[in-house]
């Protein structure tokens, strides 16, 4: 269980660190002069540079959660087989 929590924490940190580098406006900041207004049809291909990273992060989390669930169920099933073995009473 401890290993699962460590792996889950590492995955969460990896996902959150990808979101940290996105710029956000702060108090007193001025908008960039080249920013397109909302609804502008001028799309730049570099707007989609982070899409593979987002998809990869989602797939990593899905694999992490799915693999952890399969591992947990496999271990639980294995323990229940060994714990329920018939005992011979003399």
C-alpha positions in Angstrom: 0.0 0.0 0.0 2.9 2.3 0.8 4.4 1.7 -2.6 1.1 2.5 -4.3 0.9 5.8 -2.5 4.4 6.7 -3.5 3.8 5.9 -7.1 0.5 7.9 -7.0 2.3 10.9 -5.5 5.0 10.8 -8.1 2.4 10.7 -10.9 0.6 13.6 -9.4 3.7 15.6 -9.1 4.6 14.9 -12.7 1.2 16.0 -13.9 1.2 19.2 -11.8 4.7 20.2 -12.9 3.5 20.3 -16.5 0.9 22.8 -15.5 3.3 25.0 -13.5 5.1 26.4 -16.6 2.0 28.0 -18.1 2.1 31.7 -17.7 -0.7 33.4 -15.8 -1.5 37.1 -15.5 -0.6 38.7 -12.2 -1.7 42.0 -10.7 -0.3 44.9 -12.5 0.7 43.0 -15.6 -0.1 44.4 -19.0 -1.4 42.2 -21.8 1.0 41.2 -24.6 0.6 43.4 -27.7 0.4 40.3 -30.0 -2.3 38.4 -28.2 -5.3 37.5 -30.4 -8.7 38.4 -29.0 -11.1 35.6 -28.1 -12.9 34.2 -31.1 -10.1 35.3 -33.5 -9.7 32.9 -36.4 -6.0 33.4 -36.6 -4.8 30.1 -35.1 -1.1 29.5 -34.8 0.2 25.9 -35.0 2.4 26.6 -32.0 -0.8 26.9 -29.9 -1.0 23.1 -30.0 2.6 22.3 -29.1 1.6 21.0 -25.6 -1.2 18.7 -26.8 1.1 15.6 -26.9 2.2 16.3 -23.4 -1.4 16.6 -22.1 -2.5 13.4 -23.9 0.6 11.7 -22.6 -0.1 12.8 -19.0 -3.6 11.5 -19.3 -2.5 8.2 -20.6 0.2 7.9 -17.9 -2.4 8.5 -15.2 -4.8 6.0 -16.8 -2.0 3.4 -17.0 -0.9 4.1 -13.4 -4.4 3.8 -12.0 -5.3 0.8 -14.2 -2.1 -1.0 -13.4 -2.4 -0.3 -9.7 -6.0 -1.7 -9.7 -4.9 -4.8 -11.6 -2.0 -5.3 -9.2 -4.2 -4.9 -6.2 -6.9 -7.3 -7.4 -4.2 -9.8 -8.4 -2.6 -9.7 -5.0 -6.0 -9.8 -3.2 -7.0 -12.9 -5.2 -3.7 -14.6 -4.6 -3.9 -14.0 -0.8 -7.5 -15.2 -0.6 -6.5 -18.5 -2.2 -3.7 -19.1 0.2 -5.7 -18.0 3.3 -8.7 -20.3 2.6 -6.8 -23.5 2.3 -8.5 -26.3 4.1 -6.9 -27.3 7.4 -6.7 -30.8 8.6 -7.8 -31.3 12.2 -6.7 -34.6 13.8 
